[in-house]
Amino acid sequence: MNEAESFIRIKTAIQENTDLDVGQYKENYLKRRLAVRMRSLQVTTYTDYLAAMMKDNKEYELLLDKLTINVTEFFRDPEVFIELENTVLPEVLRSPGHSGGIKVWSAGCSTGEEPYSIAMTIEETSEKLGVKNPAYEIYATDLDPIALQKAFAGKYEGRTLNNIAAARRKKYFTQDGNVFSVAGRLKEKIKFIKFNLMEEYKKDFFEIVFCRNVIIYFTRELQRTVLTHYYDSLKENGILFLGKTETMLQDFRDKFSCINIKERIFRKI
């Protein structure tokens, strides 16, 4: 079996064992992620890596963890959360049709830092606007079960809280040595769900959708599919946050208007 055939068989094996269609990822990205696991196993060919996958089913879970790239941090790209606090949330809370509750989708939530950051921002913005006990729900989804377990636990090492001011740490975390645990009142607002953006469609109606640094790794065809899902899941005038290196596809510029190009914030038309 040559390397090209082994690569195809690896993709087939991944789909059969994880239900993840890796053919929807850009090929160069997929090969870079495979290379990470191959180095860990000290194998140099796709043929040898395929044999390793066949030998140990745990390899699929370890590879999935690499494919989903759990690069995240609290308040990543702080300017985005400044816009959320100063512009987006006040508009949502003050809108005539607002019933008092906010529903947010954090897609590709990784180990939970993003949805917890959103929750803290909603709490503080509501307080500034005189809204007591704000009603909100955050649906935080990811494909990686290992990342979701950590997100649900809500326990983080002190070094991961560098972007959180001391006052926020005191307000929203309890400390035990070098481990900081998210306050229960934030955790109860967030539902962590295993969810495959490629194949499933979560039909719900959200005021806000966060999908940052996710679709950049997808083929153009899958980007269209995912953006359609987000469009359909947003309420009228709902807000979509993309990653700072991502752009809105030309096909969707009659469906979303840009309200902040620098921070990649769009409104459903």
N, C-alpha and C positions, 0 to 999 in steps of 0.2 A: 504494500500500500504506500503510495507516495504522499508527500506532505499536503498537497491540495485535497486529496481524498480524505486524509485524516482530519483536516480542518472542517470539511463538510460533515463528517461523522461526529465531530465534537459538537457542532451546532445542533445536529439532530438529537444527540444524546441529552444535551441540556434541555431541549424542548420536551423530550419524552419524560424526563425526570423532575422537571421543575415547572412545566407549563409556561415557561418563558420563551417567547419567539425571539431569539437573539438575532434573527435575520433582519429585525427592525432596527437594530443598532447600526451605526456607521461602522464599516468593516475595520477601518484603521483603529477606531476606538476599541472594538472588540478584541483585536489582536493585542493591543497594549494591555488590556485587562488580563487576558490569558497569560501574557508574558510575566505578569506579577506572580501568578500562581505557579507557573512553570519554574521560575527562579526559586520559589519557596521549596519546591519539591526536587530541585536540582536536576531537572530534565531539560533537554534542549530542543526536542522535536515534538511536533504535534502528535506523532505516532506514539511516542513514549507517554505524553500527557494523557492521551486517550486511554492507554493501558492503565494508568494510575487512576483515572476516573472509574474505569470498570472494576478496579480492585477495591475501591473504597467509596461508598456512596456519600460519605460525609464531605467528599470533595465538592459535590454540587453545591452544598450550602456555603462552603468557604468561597467558592467561585462567585456565587450569587452576591455575597457580601462585597466582593471586589467590583462586580459589575455595576452595583448601584452607587458606588463612590460616596461613602458617608463622610464627606467633607463639609462640616458645618460648625457653627459656633453661635453662642447667644448674641443677638442683635448684630448678626452679620450684615455688613454694609449699613452702618448706623443711619445714614441719610435716608434710607428706605423707611426706617421706623420713625424718623422725625416727620416724614411726609404722612405716614399712617396716623401719627398722633395729631399733627397740626392741621391736616387737610382732609384726609379721607374719613376718619372716624367722626369728627365733628359734623361733617356733611351727612353721614349716614344717620347719626343720632338725632340730627335736627330736621331730617327730611319729613315732609308732611305725612307720607304713608308709612313712616316707621312705627312699628307696633311696640317697640321697647326691647325687642330681642335682636341680637346680631348672630348670624350664622356664617362661619368662616371655614374654608377648606384649605388646609396646608398639605399640598400634594408633594410627595417625595420628601416627607418630614424627617427622614433619617433617624437619628437618635434623640429627637425631640426638642432640640434647642430652639428651632424656629417657632413651633406652636406655643411653647412656654413664653417666648419673647412676645408673641402676639398677645397672649393672655395678659401679661404684665402691662402691655401698652393699652389694652382695652380698659383694664382696671384703673390705670392712672388717668387716662383721658376722660373716662366717665366721672371720676372724682373731681377733676377740674371743671367739668361742665355741670356739676351738682347732681349727677345721677347716682343714687345710692343703690348698692346691691345690683349692679348691672346684669341683665339677663343676656347671656351669650353662650354659644356652643362652638367648639372648634373640632372639626373632623380632620384628624391627622393621619394620613395614609402613606404607606410605603410597601414595597415588595419584599423587603429584607426582614425576615422574622427575628434575626439577631439584633438588628438595630431597633426594631419595635419593642423588644423585651427591655432594652436599656431605656428607651423613651418612657415606657409605662412605669418602670421602677422610679424614674425621676431622681436618680442619684448621680452626682457629678463631682469630679475632683476639683479642688480649688483652682488649679491653673486654667480650667476651662471657663471660669467665670470672670476672666480679665476684662470683658466688655461691660460688666455689670457694676455699677457704682455701689459703694459700701451700704448706702441707705436702702437700695433695692435688695441687696443680699440679705440684710437684716429683716426686711419686710416680707420677702417671698421665699426664704430658705431657712432651714434649720441646719446647724453645723454640728458634726460629730467628727472631731479631728480634722482631717483634710477632705472629708466627704460632706457635700452640701446636698440636702434633700429638698425637693420642691414642696412648697406648702400645699396641704391637702385641698384648700379652696381653689387653687389653680388646677390641680390634677382632676378634680371632679368636673371641670368645665371642658375637658378634652377627651375625645374618644379616639383611641389609637386602633387603627384597622389595617389589616393586611389587604393590599389592593393593587391590582395590576392595571396600570394605565393603558397598556397596549390592547387588552382584550375586553375589559369591563367598562361599564359606564355607570357612574353613580348618579342616578337621577334625583336631584334635590335642587333646592333653590337657595343660593348663597348671595349675601351682600358682597362678599370679598372672597377671591380665590388667590392663593399664593402658589405659584409654580415656578420657582426660581432655580436656574441652573440644572434643569431636567431635560427639556426638549432639545437642548443643544447637542445631545449625544444621539438623537434619533434621526432616522432618515426623513427626508422631506415629506414623504407620504404619511409617515406616522405623526409627524408634527401637525399635519393638517387634521388628522383624526383626533388627536388630543386637544387641539385648539377648538375644534368643533364641540367636543365634550364640554370644555370649559364654557364656551359661549352658551350652550344649552343649559348648563347648570347654574348660570348666574341669573339673578333677578334683573328686571329692567333697570338700566343705569348701574348695574353691578360693576365692581372694580376688579381688574386682573393685574397682578404683579408678576412680571417675568424677571429672569436673571439679567444682570447688567451687561452680560456679553451676548444676550439673545435679542433677536429682532422679531417684530410682528411680520408674518408672511404677507406678501402682497395680496393674496387671495382674501385676507381677512380685514383689509383696511376699510372696507365698507361695513364691517361688523363691529369694529372697535375704533374709538377715537383715542388719540394719545393725549394724556393730560400731564405727563411729565416724562419727556424723552430720556433725560439723563438717568432717572431712576427706573425707567421701563414700566410706567404705570399707565394702564389703559382702561377706558370705560366702555361697557357694552352699549352699542347704539340701538 
